[in-house]
Amino acid sequence: MTIDKVGSIDPIQPEKKPGRVTKANEKPQADSINISSEAQQRAEMLRVRELALSTPDVRAQRIAELKAKINDPSYINEKVINATADKIVDALFG
């Protein structure tokens, strides 16, 4: 009977010595992430878009009031026509 030397089972891979053992009270490094400025801008644009879409249309009531005034024959007079014309000219050429 022949007995080979005691040691590694795999003759190609030499026996590895145990490495350094870490202590239980050592604190591991904290994970961290970095967010690019482009990603931050896109997130801000998305937040603003969602805010704009969720905001109710407060002008709907004002539009309904103006439609009621226009349909009233006593509302349209020379003063209102001139004021409206002035506002249009200011908006176009002002």
Residue, then its C-alpha position, 0 to 999 in steps of 0.5 A: m500500500t502506498i500513501d501519498k503526502v497529505g495536503s491539497i486534494d487538487p495537485i494542480q491548485p496548491e493549497k491556499k492559506p487562509g487570508r486576513v480575517t476581518k473583525a466583526n466590529e469593523k464598519p464597512q464602507a458606506d454605499s454612495i451614488n452620484i446623480s448627473s446634472e442632466a439627470q437632475q434637470r430631467a427630474e426637475m422638468l418631470r416634476v414641473r410638468e406633473l405639477a402643471l398637469s395636476t393644476p386645475d384650469v382656473r381660467a375656465q371660470r373667467i372665460a365663462e364670465l367673458k362669454a356671458k358678457i359678450n352674449d349680453p347686448s348691453y355690454i358691447n358698446e363703443k367704449v368696450i370696442n375702443a378699449t379692446a382695439d387699443k389692447i389688440v394694437d398694444a399687443l401687436f405693436g407694443 
